[in-house]
Amino acid sequence: MSGVIGVSPNMKSGEVGTYPAGHVLQVASHTASSEQSHDGSSWALKAVPLVSLILKGNKSKILVLGNISVHGGGANNVVCLDYRRAVAPVGESTVNTDNISGETYGLATKQTKDYWNQLHISFLDSPNADSGVTVSYQFVFRNYSGTTVHYLGHSSVEGVITISEIAT
């Protein structure tokens, strides 16, 4: 018995094999503390944190977990939060997809009022990419409506994105 659920006792360390669906192939994480503002209703990219993986499996799923602080002025201002996915096949152009959930208001909305709030979002992504392809994730955010300035990230509080590649 190997001590790892779903791994054949005959599989040796470092040996390439087929992992059962649901097996976590690798994990990556990035934290950063910086503040960025945006006052529009289109999705704006938050430069950091930025986390990437070179996929080990074909058509793997990616579990994306994030935590970041948000702020906006006024009493009725709502910020929308989601992720951007960048898929960079070897030798091809990178394909960026903002708002990967496809939800009009993203994965989370928060009435920010006039103080800092923490938002936690998770998403199980299907980038439809093969092994060897680099997949990256960042936050995107926008106003629910109006032109109030919202701030994503705080200079003294780290935001984090953690991604896990899951075999299918």
Helices and strands as residue ranges (DSSP letters): E 24-32, E 36-38, E 44-45, E 51-54, E 61-72, E 78-88, E 95-97, E 108-111, E 117-125, E 134-143, E 150-152, E 159-166
